[in-house]
Amino acid sequence: MAEINLLDVYPNPKRDVEWRFRNLTSEQREMARQFGREFFDGDRLWGYGGYIYDGRWISVVEKFRDYYELTSESNVLDVGCAKGFMLHDFRQVIPGIKVAGIDVSEYAIENAMDDVRPFVQVANAKDLPFPDKSFDLVISINTVHNLEIEECKQAITEIERVKKKNAFLVLDSFRNQREEDRMRKWNITGKTILSVTEWLKVFAEVGYTGDYYWFIP
């Protein structure tokens, strides 16, 4: 288990934290937590502001390939796959690789990219519909913290269960008061926002042995 930033090549958009905090209403926050059309393809205030493919995951996938030594014989699961953009890029970067994805969003799965649609399904991270040790790599980026704390523990346990060896988690977190204040202003969908120390305690409690990194806006 290691803290490692495999997303350092991912574009880092400018985030106007104060603007979102001032303008977002409780009703809009609740709407975002439905993970429907408004969250993905509605206004930027409460979601992505248009979730379209632009190839930005390609360089990240290349890092995953090199770090975890993935080949055409490998299989990868994306927990919180949305429209399957990263899975599409896995198939482009590593021809022949087997991919699977789950997401709670019916809208995202229904609008998944054509080439990965057969491999994605609506499901919850706390109950992954796969046998033990199914995947060479399980990835979950900015997803697990959208659950309540006990469900987070279930989800991390499930990720541990279905991986053969490797997993990579990215979770909303903070290391000091300033970062916590900023996170709570920026966050829309996260139900469990813990400090780095608190997340590490959760990992120890559930026996998580994969890699991890933090999203700190």
ZICORDA-V877913 format. One record per helix or strand of 2 or more residues. SS is the DSSP state (A for helix, B for strand). FROM is the first residue (numbers start at 0). TO is the last residue. If there is no record, write none. Layout:
SS_FROM_TO + SS_FROM_TO
This chain:
A_16_22 + A_25_31 + A_36_40 + A_43_45 + A_57_67 + B_74_78 + A_84_92 + B_97_102 + A_105_109 + A_116_118 + B_119_121 + B_134_140 + A_143_145 + A_148_161 + B_162_173 + A_176_185 + B_193_194 + A_195_205 + B_210_214
